[in-house]
């Protein structure tokens, strides 16, 4: 990690106020601290954020030219600030989301556990600060906490305890003796504090009476202000239902062409029976990633910058409850290098035989092939590398990203891989169509959950029945949609994908015979990860490109 002195002023403020966020983003200021979470400090941060927004909304002496890089940057800053101010006011995560504290602490520690031990002293500082941080977290949390979020907090804090009693001492054993001993002692005290926090959150869950649903007003705000869409919750729900019907028809038709005697769910069940053992999960996805990387090179789909590397690893224990299969950990925007991680959730040794079987089936060989490109080549790993290289370090564009672009790109990549021949296996194409139905259902469930038209149980059943998911994966998916940071996120996949196809077709028509996939993709990705409506119509700015 490298210390930054040339960041955008708003990013400087964020990193100074929140050293955990700075560490996650690749900046090492305050790496031995956890930050101030007392209510007065949080109120000061909220006030400072509102000041930034007022400054950004004030009339400028000279308005940036429409379609210029400066115009895009200003639009991104307004988007970031308006959304952040609104979320701080409505979500109140510091007093309502127990899992937020446990997850952040896990991230604060794991990011410092570098192979060379260079951040071990900072790790020790954060371990020593952890008990006090959790005591303040307990003072912050109120009965306005949603019960679901409290239950998620229990799971996350148990995972944090295990991380502190397992991974951290294991890491300390590889360090110089004296430093390692200090870290082990501090980890033991931190684990005890995490145990106390678990007990507190368990008790809080019995009294919690808040609601996790965002509500229609906030949902509509996010669609308009964060995603820049001319669409409200009701319109999005209708669009989602149309997508579900379209994708269901396509899936049924394709399955019938493969086997007229059995439906798509029966065919998927047979495919899922061919799966790796848990010990082979990483190897299975690594093989699929390598195949996707080779295909990307051979078909020249997008530039693969020198030094960009994606490595496989396990999801940390404190994150596993909300990630039934895995997650992409992209190269941090302010860290040196271009290394990403593709993290897979291991089998839970405490799970029942049925749950372990479902987990293995969800990670079947065909699913790994169908999803690896989305996550790695030419998916999220490559997109984030281009984002990092295409945005100036002192720009808000380096910090800002929207799931409409990021997840839209991942889903678009699945279409791209099929059209360029990567999915020659008909079973993979069947799975892709099931996955498309799954993403369409996300829209219906996203709106339904946050407008209170669906409950967690009914949404889980919907995912099982209509997307053919085993309960393990369906329950984990739906629980993730109910987090504080997820309203509109699940819908971003298909919304972004469809907009990207539209942009590509418009670009193809203008370019004519000069059109190539690589040139289009490199140009598109050079803008970072903005809402797609903010991209210049011709994807052309004077300094566009790497």
C-alpha positions as CSV (number, residue, x, y, z in Angstrom):
1,X,0.0,0.0,0.0
2,X,1.1,3.6,-0.6
3,X,0.3,6.8,1.2
4,X,-1.5,9.3,-1.0
5,X,-0.9,13.0,-1.1
6,X,-2.6,13.7,-4.4
7,X,-6.2,12.5,-4.0
8,X,-9.4,14.3,-4.7
9,X,-10.3,16.6,-1.7
10,X,-13.4,14.6,-0.9
11,X,-11.5,11.3,-0.9
12,X,-8.8,12.8,1.3
13,X,-11.6,13.7,3.8
14,X,-13.1,10.2,3.7
15,X,-9.7,8.5,4.2
16,X,-8.7,10.8,7.0
17,X,-12.0,10.2,8.8
18,X,-12.1,6.5,8.2
19,X,-8.8,4.6,8.2
20,X,-10.6,1.3,7.6
21,X,-12.0,2.6,4.3
22,X,-8.6,4.0,3.4
23,X,-7.0,0.6,3.9
24,X,-9.6,-1.2,1.8
25,X,-9.0,1.3,-1.0
26,X,-5.2,0.8,-0.9
27,X,-4.1,3.9,1.1
28,X,-2.1,3.3,4.3
29,X,-2.8,6.4,6.3
30,X,-4.0,5.5,9.8
31,X,-3.3,1.8,9.2
32,X,-2.7,1.2,12.9
33,X,-6.1,2.8,13.8
34,X,-9.7,1.9,13.5
35,X,-11.2,5.4,13.5
36,X,-13.6,7.3,15.7
37,X,-17.1,5.9,15.8
38,X,-18.5,8.0,18.7
39,X,-21.8,9.7,17.7
40,X,-20.2,13.2,17.9
41,X,-17.5,12.2,15.4
42,X,-20.1,10.6,13.0
43,X,-22.2,13.8,13.2
44,X,-19.1,15.9,12.3
45,X,-18.4,13.7,9.3
46,X,-22.0,14.0,8.1
47,X,-21.9,17.8,8.5
48,X,-18.6,17.9,6.5
49,X,-20.2,15.8,3.8
50,X,-23.1,18.2,3.5
51,X,-20.6,21.0,3.2
52,X,-18.9,19.3,0.3
53,X,-22.3,18.9,-1.4
54,X,-23.2,22.5,-0.9
55,X,-19.9,23.5,-2.5
56,X,-20.4,21.1,-5.4
57,X,-24.0,22.4,-6.0
58,X,-22.9,26.1,-5.9
59,X,-22.9,27.9,-9.2
60,X,-19.5,27.7,-10.8
61,X,-17.7,30.7,-12.3
62,X,-17.2,28.7,-15.5
63,X,-19.4,25.7,-16.1
64,X,-17.4,22.7,-17.6
65,X,-18.1,22.1,-21.3
66,X,-20.8,19.5,-21.9
67,X,-19.3,16.2,-22.9
68,X,-15.9,17.1,-21.4
69,X,-13.9,15.1,-18.9
70,X,-14.5,17.9,-16.4
71,X,-18.3,17.7,-16.9
72,X,-18.2,14.0,-16.3
73,X,-16.1,14.5,-13.1
74,X,-18.5,17.1,-11.8
75,X,-21.5,14.8,-12.4
76,X,-19.8,11.9,-10.6
77,X,-19.0,14.2,-7.6
78,X,-22.7,15.3,-7.4
79,X,-23.8,11.7,-7.7
80,X,-21.5,10.5,-5.0
81,X,-22.3,13.3,-2.6
82,X,-26.1,13.4,-3.0
83,X,-26.2,9.6,-2.6
84,X,-23.9,9.6,0.4
85,X,-25.7,12.4,2.2
86,X,-29.1,10.7,1.7
87,X,-27.8,7.3,2.8
88,X,-26.3,8.7,5.9
89,X,-29.6,10.2,6.8
90,X,-31.8,7.2,6.0
91,X,-29.7,4.1,6.7
92,X,-28.0,5.1,10.0
93,X,-25.9,2.0,9.8
94,X,-23.7,3.0,12.8
95,X,-26.8,2.7,15.1
96,X,-28.8,0.0,13.3
97,X,-26.5,-2.6,11.6
98,X,-24.5,-4.8,14.0
99,X,-23.0,-6.8,11.1
100,X,-21.4,-3.6,9.8
101,X,-19.0,-3.4,12.7
102,X,-17.9,-7.0,12.7
103,X,-17.4,-7.1,8.9
104,X,-15.4,-3.9,8.9
105,X,-13.2,-5.2,11.7
106,X,-12.5,-8.3,9.7
107,X,-11.6,-6.2,6.7
108,X,-9.5,-3.9,8.8
109,X,-7.4,-6.8,10.0
110,X,-7.2,-9.0,6.9
111,X,-6.0,-6.2,4.6
112,X,-2.9,-5.8,6.8
113,X,-2.1,-9.5,6.8
114,X,0.3,-9.2,3.9
115,X,2.6,-12.1,2.9
116,X,5.8,-10.2,3.7
117,X,4.6,-9.1,7.1
118,X,5.2,-5.4,6.3
119,X,2.0,-4.3,8.0
120,X,2.3,-6.4,11.1
121,X,3.0,-3.5,13.4
122,X,-0.1,-1.8,12.1
123,X,-2.1,-5.0,12.6
124,X,-1.0,-5.1,16.2
125,X,-2.2,-1.5,16.7
126,X,-5.7,-2.4,15.3
127,X,-5.9,-5.5,17.4
128,X,-5.2,-3.5,20.5
129,X,-7.9,-1.0,19.5
130,X,-10.5,-3.6,18.7
131,X,-12.0,-4.1,22.2
132,X,-12.6,-0.4,22.7
133,X,-14.1,-0.2,19.2
134,X,-16.6,-2.9,20.0
135,X,-17.5,-1.4,23.3
136,X,-18.4,1.8,21.5
137,X,-20.3,-0.1,18.9
138,X,-22.5,-1.6,21.6
139,X,-23.2,1.9,22.9
140,X,-24.1,3.1,19.4
141,X,-26.6,0.3,18.5
142,X,-30.2,0.8,19.4
143,X,-33.5,-1.1,19.4
144,X,-34.2,0.5,16.0
145,X,-32.0,-2.2,14.7
146,X,-33.9,-4.6,12.3
147,X,-34.0,-8.1,13.8
148,X,-32.7,-9.5,10.5
149,X,-29.7,-7.2,10.7
150,X,-29.1,-8.3,14.3
151,X,-29.2,-11.9,13.3
152,X,-26.7,-11.2,10.5
153,X,-24.6,-9.4,13.1
154,X,-24.5,-12.5,15.3
155,X,-23.3,-14.6,12.4
156,X,-20.7,-12.0,11.4
157,X,-19.3,-11.5,14.9
158,X,-19.0,-15.3,15.4
159,X,-17.1,-15.3,12.1
160,X,-14.9,-12.5,13.4
161,X,-14.2,-14.5,16.6
162,X,-13.1,-17.5,14.5
163,X,-10.9,-15.3,12.4
164,X,-9.3,-13.9,15.5
165,X,-8.7,-17.3,17.1
166,X,-7.6,-19.0,13.9
167,X,-6.3,-17.0,11.0
168,X,-4.7,-14.2,13.0
169,X,-2.6,-16.5,15.4
170,X,-1.7,-18.6,12.3
171,X,-0.4,-15.5,10.6
172,X,1.5,-14.4,13.7
173,X,3.3,-17.7,13.8
174,X,5.2,-16.7,10.6
175,X,6.4,-13.4,12.1
176,X,9.4,-12.6,14.3
177,X,9.0,-14.2,17.7
178,X,8.4,-11.1,19.8
179,X,6.1,-9.4,17.4
180,X,4.2,-12.6,16.8
181,X,3.7,-13.2,20.5
182,X,2.3,-9.6,20.9
183,X,-0.1,-10.2,18.1
184,X,-1.3,-13.5,19.5
185,X,-1.9,-12.0,22.9
186,X,-3.8,-9.1,21.4
187,X,-5.8,-11.4,19.2
188,X,-6.8,-13.4,22.2
189,X,-8.1,-10.2,24.0
190,X,-9.8,-9.1,20.7
191,X,-11.5,-12.5,20.4
192,X,-12.8,-12.2,23.9
193,X,-14.2,-8.8,23.0
194,X,-15.8,-10.2,19.9
195,X,-17.4,-12.9,22.1
196,X,-18.8,-10.2,24.3
197,X,-20.1,-8.4,21.3
198,X,-21.7,-11.6,20.0
199,X,-23.6,-12.0,23.3
200,X,-24.7,-8.3,23.2
201,X,-26.0,-8.6,19.6
202,X,-27.8,-11.9,20.5
203,X,-29.6,-10.1,23.3
204,X,-30.3,-7.1,21.1
205,X,-31.9,-9.4,18.5
206,X,-34.6,-10.2,21.0
207,X,-35.5,-6.5,21.4
208,X,-34.8,-5.3,17.9
209,X,-37.9,-3.7,16.3
210,X,-36.5,-1.7,13.3
211,X,-37.2,-2.3,9.6
212,X,-34.7,-3.2,7.0
213,X,-36.9,-2.3,4.0
214,X,-35.6,0.9,2.3
215,X,-39.1,2.0,1.3
216,X,-40.4,3.3,-2.0
217,X,-39.3,6.9,-1.6
218,X,-35.6,6.0,-0.9
219,X,-35.7,3.3,-3.6
220,X,-37.0,5.9,-6.2
221,X,-34.3,8.3,-5.0
222,X,-31.6,5.8,-5.7
223,X,-32.9,5.0,-9.2
224,X,-33.0,8.7,-10.1
225,X,-30.0,10.1,-8.4
226,X,-27.5,7.3,-8.1
227,X,-28.3,5.4,-11.3
228,X,-29.6,8.3,-13.4
229,X,-32.6,6.3,-14.6
230,X,-36.0,7.6,-15.7
231,X,-37.6,4.8,-13.8
232,X,-39.4,4.4,-10.4
233,X,-40.0,1.4,-8.3
234,X,-43.3,0.6,-9.8
235,X,-41.9,0.8,-13.4
236,X,-38.9,-1.2,-12.4
237,X,-41.1,-4.0,-10.9
238,X,-43.1,-4.2,-14.1
239,X,-39.9,-4.2,-16.2
240,X,-38.6,-7.0,-14.0
241,X,-41.7,-9.1,-14.5
242,X,-41.4,-8.7,-18.2
243,X,-37.8,-9.8,-18.1
244,X,-38.7,-12.8,-16.0
245,X,-41.3,-13.9,-18.5
246,X,-38.9,-13.4,-21.5
247,X,-36.0,-15.3,-19.9
248,X,-38.3,-18.1,-18.7
249,X,-39.6,-18.6,-22.3
250,X,-36.0,-18.6,-23.6
251,X,-34.9,-21.1,-20.9
252,X,-37.8,-23.4,-21.5
253,X,-37.3,-23.3,-25.3
254,X,-33.6,-24.0,-25.1
255,X,-34.1,-26.8,-22.6
256,X,-36.7,-28.4,-24.9
257,X,-34.3,-28.3,-27.8
258,X,-31.8,-30.3,-25.7
259,X,-34.1,-32.8,-24.2
260,X,-37.9,-32.7,-25.0
261,X,-38.6,-35.4,-22.4
262,X,-37.5,-33.4,-19.3
263,X,-37.9,-29.8,-18.2
264,X,-35.0,-27.3,-17.5
265,X,-35.1,-27.9,-13.8
266,X,-34.7,-31.7,-14.2
267,X,-31.8,-31.1,-16.6
268,X,-30.1,-28.7,-14.2
269,X,-30.5,-31.2,-11.4
270,X,-28.6,-33.7,-13.4
271,X,-25.9,-31.2,-14.3
272,X,-25.5,-30.1,-10.6
273,X,-24.9,-33.7,-9.6
274,X,-21.6,-33.5,-11.3
275,X,-19.7,-31.3,-8.9
276,X,-16.3,-31.0,-7.2
277,X,-15.6,-32.0,-3.6
278,X,-15.2,-29.0,-1.3
279,X,-11.4,-29.5,-1.2
280,X,-11.4,-29.0,-5.0
281,X,-13.5,-25.8,-5.2
282,X,-10.5,-23.5,-5.7
283,X,-8.9,-25.7,-8.3
284,X,-12.2,-26.0,-10.2
285,X,-12.7,-22.2,-10.4
286,X,-9.0,-21.6,-11.2
287,X,-9.3,-23.9,-14.2
288,X,-12.4,-22.1,-15.4
289,X,-10.7,-18.8,-14.9
290,X,-7.7,-19.9,-16.9
291,X,-9.9,-21.1,-19.8
292,X,-11.7,-17.7,-19.8
293,X,-8.4,-15.8,-19.8
294,X,-7.2,-17.9,-22.8
295,X,-10.4,-17.2,-24.7
296,X,-10.2,-13.5,-24.0
297,X,-6.6,-13.4,-25.4
298,X,-7.4,-15.5,-28.4
299,X,-10.4,-13.5,-29.4
300,X,-8.8,-10.2,-28.6
301,X,-11.9,-9.1,-26.6
302,X,-10.2,-6.5,-24.5
303,X,-6.8,-5.2,-23.6
304,X,-5.1,-7.2,-20.8
305,X,-2.6,-4.8,-19.2
306,X,0.8,-6.1,-18.2
307,X,1.1,-7.0,-14.6
308,X,-2.7,-7.6,-14.1
309,X,-3.1,-10.8,-12.0
310,X,-6.1,-12.5,-10.5
311,X,-5.5,-15.1,-7.8
312,X,-7.9,-17.6,-6.1
313,X,-8.4,-17.7,-2.4
314,X,-11.1,-18.5,0.2
315,X,-13.7,-16.0,1.5
316,X,-12.7,-14.8,5.0
317,X,-14.8,-16.4,7.7
318,X,-16.5,-13.2,8.9
319,X,-18.0,-12.7,5.4
320,X,-19.2,-16.2,4.6
321,X,-22.8,-15.9,5.9
322,X,-23.8,-13.4,3.2
323,X,-21.8,-14.9,0.4
324,X,-23.1,-18.4,-0.3
325,X,-20.7,-19.0,-3.3
326,X,-18.0,-16.3,-3.3
327,X,-17.1,-12.8,-4.2
328,X,-14.6,-10.8,-6.4
329,X,-12.0,-8.7,-4.5
330,X,-10.7,-6.3,-7.2
331,X,-7.4,-4.5,-7.2
332,X,-7.9,-1.5,-4.7
333,X,-7.9,1.8,-6.6
334,X,-5.2,3.5,-4.6
335,X,-2.8,0.5,-4.0
336,X,0.2,-0.2,-6.2
337,X,-0.1,-3.1,-8.6
338,X,-3.0,-4.7,-10.4
339,X,-3.8,-7.8,-8.3
340,X,-7.3,-9.0,-7.8
341,X,-8.7,-11.9,-5.8
342,X,-11.4,-14.3,-6.8
343,X,-12.7,-15.6,-3.4
344,X,-14.7,-18.8,-3.0
345,X,-16.8,-19.7,0.0
346,X,-15.6,-23.1,1.4
347,X,-18.0,-25.7,2.8
348,X,-19.0,-25.1,6.4
349,X,-17.8,-28.1,8.5
350,X,-20.7,-27.4,10.9
351,X,-23.3,-27.6,8.2
352,X,-25.7,-30.6,7.9
353,X,-25.1,-33.3,5.3
354,X,-28.0,-31.8,3.2
355,X,-26.5,-28.3,3.4
356,X,-23.1,-29.5,2.4
357,X,-24.6,-31.4,-0.5
358,X,-26.5,-28.4,-1.7
359,X,-23.3,-26.3,-1.4
360,X,-21.4,-28.7,-3.6
361,X,-24.2,-28.8,-6.2
362,X,-24.3,-25.0,-6.3
363,X,-20.6,-25.1,-7.2
364,X,-20.9,-27.7,-9.9
365,X,-18.4,-27.8,-12.8
366,X,-20.8,-26.2,-15.3
367,X,-21.7,-23.3,-13.0
368,X,-18.0,-22.6,-12.4
369,X,-17.5,-22.4,-16.2
370,X,-20.6,-20.2,-16.6
371,X,-19.6,-17.6,-14.0
372,X,-15.7,-17.5,-14.1
373,X,-15.6,-15.1,-17.1
374,X,-18.1,-12.8,-15.4
375,X,-15.8,-12.5,-12.3
376,X,-12.4,-12.6,-13.9
377,X,-11.5,-12.5,-17.6
378,X,-12.8,-10.4,-19.2
379,X,-15.2,-9.6,-16.3
380,X,-14.7,-7.8,-13.0
381,X,-11.0,-8.3,-12.6
382,X,-10.2,-6.8,-16.1
383,X,-12.8,-4.0,-15.7
384,X,-11.4,-2.8,-12.4
385,X,-7.9,-2.9,-13.8
386,X,-9.0,-0.6,-16.7
387,X,-10.9,1.6,-14.2
388,X,-7.7,2.0,-12.2
389,X,-5.5,2.8,-15.2
390,X,-8.1,5.0,-17.0
391,X,-8.8,7.4,-14.2
392,X,-6.5,10.0,-12.7
393,X,-5.4,9.4,-9.1
394,X,-6.7,12.8,-8.0
395,X,-10.1,12.5,-9.8
396,X,-13.4,11.5,-8.1
397,X,-13.7,9.0,-10.9
398,X,-10.8,6.9,-9.4
399,X,-12.9,6.5,-6.2
400,X,-16.4,6.3,-7.6
401,X,-18.0,3.2,-9.0
402,X,-21.6,2.2,-9.6
403,X,-23.0,-1.4,-9.7
404,X,-24.9,-0.4,-12.8
405,X,-21.6,-0.3,-14.7
406,X,-19.7,-2.9,-12.7
407,X,-22.3,-5.6,-12.5
408,X,-23.8,-4.7,-15.8
409,X,-20.3,-5.3,-17.3
410,X,-20.1,-8.7,-15.6
411,X,-23.5,-9.8,-17.0
412,X,-22.7,-8.3,-20.4
413,X,-19.5,-10.4,-20.4
414,X,-21.6,-13.6,-20.1
415,X,-23.3,-12.7,-23.4
416,X,-20.0,-11.7,-25.0
417,X,-18.4,-15.0,-24.1
418,X,-21.3,-17.0,-25.5
419,X,-21.4,-15.0,-28.8
420,X,-17.7,-15.5,-29.3
421,X,-17.8,-19.2,-28.8
422,X,-16.6,-19.7,-25.2
423,X,-19.8,-21.6,-24.2
424,X,-19.6,-24.4,-26.8
425,X,-20.9,-26.9,-24.2
426,X,-24.7,-26.8,-24.4
427,X,-24.9,-27.5,-20.7
428,X,-23.1,-24.2,-20.0
429,X,-25.4,-22.4,-22.3
430,X,-28.4,-23.9,-20.4
431,X,-26.9,-22.8,-17.1
432,X,-26.3,-19.3,-18.6
433,X,-30.0,-19.1,-19.4
434,X,-30.9,-20.2,-16.0
435,X,-28.5,-17.5,-14.6
436,X,-30.2,-14.9,-16.8
437,X,-33.6,-15.8,-15.3
438,X,-32.0,-15.6,-11.8
439,X,-30.8,-12.1,-12.5
440,X,-34.2,-11.1,-13.9
441,X,-35.8,-12.4,-10.7
442,X,-33.4,-10.2,-8.7
443,X,-35.2,-7.2,-10.1
444,X,-38.6,-8.5,-8.9
445,X,-37.2,-9.5,-5.5
446,X,-35.2,-6.3,-5.1
447,X,-38.2,-4.0,-5.6
448,X,-40.5,-6.4,-3.7
449,X,-38.3,-6.6,-0.6
450,X,-37.7,-2.9,-0.3
451,X,-41.3,-1.8,-0.9
452,X,-42.5,-4.5,1.5
453,X,-44.4,-6.5,-1.2
454,X,-42.3,-9.5,-0.4
455,X,-41.0,-11.1,2.8
456,X,-37.6,-12.8,3.2
457,X,-39.3,-16.2,3.2
458,X,-41.5,-15.5,0.2
459,X,-38.5,-14.1,-1.8
460,X,-36.5,-17.2,-0.9
461,X,-39.2,-19.5,-2.1
462,X,-39.6,-17.5,-5.3
463,X,-35.9,-17.9,-6.0
464,X,-36.1,-21.6,-5.3
465,X,-39.2,-22.2,-7.4
466,X,-38.5,-20.0,-10.4
467,X,-34.7,-20.1,-10.6
468,X,-34.3,-23.7,-9.6
469,X,-31.9,-22.9,-6.7
470,X,-31.2,-25.1,-3.8
471,X,-32.3,-23.4,-0.5
472,X,-28.7,-22.8,0.6
473,X,-28.0,-20.5,-2.3
474,X,-31.4,-18.9,-2.5
475,X,-31.5,-18.0,1.2
476,X,-28.0,-16.5,1.1
477,X,-28.9,-14.5,-2.0
478,X,-32.0,-13.0,-0.6
479,X,-30.4,-12.2,2.8
480,X,-27.8,-10.2,0.9
481,X,-30.5,-8.2,-0.9
482,X,-31.9,-7.1,2.5
483,X,-28.6,-5.4,3.6
484,X,-28.4,-1.7,4.1
485,X,-26.2,-1.2,1.1
486,X,-28.2,-3.3,-1.4
487,X,-31.5,-1.5,-2.4
488,X,-31.3,-1.3,-6.2
489,X,-28.0,-3.2,-6.3
490,X,-29.6,-6.6,-7.4
491,X,-31.4,-4.8,-10.2
492,X,-28.2,-3.2,-11.5
493,X,-27.1,-6.4,-13.3
494,X,-29.7,-6.6,-16.0
495,X,-30.2,-2.8,-16.2
496,X,-26.5,-2.3,-16.8
497,X,-26.2,-5.2,-19.2
498,X,-29.0,-4.0,-21.4
499,X,-27.7,-0.5,-21.5
500,X,-24.2,-1.7,-22.5
501,X,-25.7,-3.7,-25.4
502,X,-27.5,-0.6,-26.5
503,X,-24.3,1.5,-26.3
504,X,-22.3,-1.1,-28.2
505,X,-24.9,-1.2,-31.0
506,X,-24.9,2.6,-31.3
507,X,-21.1,2.6,-31.4
508,X,-21.0,-0.2,-33.9
509,X,-23.3,1.7,-36.3
510,X,-21.1,4.8,-36.0
511,X,-17.9,3.0,-36.5
512,X,-19.0,0.8,-39.4
513,X,-16.3,-1.4,-40.8
514,X,-13.8,0.0,-38.4
515,X,-15.6,-1.5,-35.4
516,X,-13.7,-4.1,-33.3
517,X,-14.7,-5.5,-29.9
518,X,-11.4,-4.7,-28.3
519,X,-11.4,-1.1,-29.4
520,X,-14.9,-0.6,-28.2
521,X,-14.3,-2.3,-24.8
522,X,-11.0,-0.5,-24.1
523,X,-12.6,2.8,-24.9
524,X,-15.7,2.1,-22.8
525,X,-13.7,0.9,-19.8
526,X,-11.4,3.9,-19.9
527,X,-14.1,6.0,-18.2
528,X,-14.0,4.2,-14.9
529,X,-17.3,2.9,-13.6
530,X,-19.9,5.8,-14.0
531,X,-23.6,5.5,-14.4
532,X,-24.0,4.7,-18.0
533,X,-26.3,7.7,-18.7
534,X,-23.3,10.0,-17.9
535,X,-21.1,8.5,-20.6
536,X,-20.5,10.9,-23.6
537,X,-22.7,9.7,-26.6
538,X,-19.7,8.9,-28.8
539,X,-17.5,7.5,-26.0
540,X,-15.1,10.2,-27.1
541,X,-13.3,12.7,-24.9
542,X,-10.0,14.4,-25.7
543,X,-8.1,12.4,-23.1
544,X,-10.2,9.2,-23.3
545,X,-8.2,5.9,-23.3
546,X,-5.2,4.7,-21.5
